[in-house]
Amino acid sequence: MSEFTHMDEQGRVRMVDVSGKAPTDRVAVAGASITMSPETFRKVNDNTARKGNVLETARIAGIMAAKKTWDLIPMSHPLNISHVQVNFFPDEQSHAIRISASVRIFDRTGVEMEALVAASVAALTIYDMCKSHDRTMVISNIALIEKSGGKSGVYVRPAD
């Protein structure tokens, strides 16, 4: 009925059976952005936000989120992730912080969802820690940037 791997021939949802797949080294990188007022941007970058170190808190939240993706996304597999890295790239001109989340595993299934959840939760954590300063913040551009490993091989998002 469907080409979607999370649906059977009758259209019912299912968790994909990965038991027959060979484990391979798999990496996924996802990104997100959060735009804010110039004053909030300065407070985040100067580490003077009322609630503390915004970016380090967001980094920890992103790492924790990657490890808990299976609790949040119904058809995700519980995974023994090898590595998670969350980085921030402030852009002073646009008053935005770009977030990059990279997840690695040697397993039978990919970690795209884990990278996307890590980037998303890092952005949400920045919002949460700064909302008393600025409720106009906008989270955007949540996307898979690249992935490697597995049967489908390498994917790199085309440049905008």
Summary of the structure (lengths in Angstrom):
residues: 160
radius of gyration: 17.4
end to end distance: 33.7
largest distance: 55.1
contacts: 486
relative contact order: 0.26
helix: 29%
strand: 30%
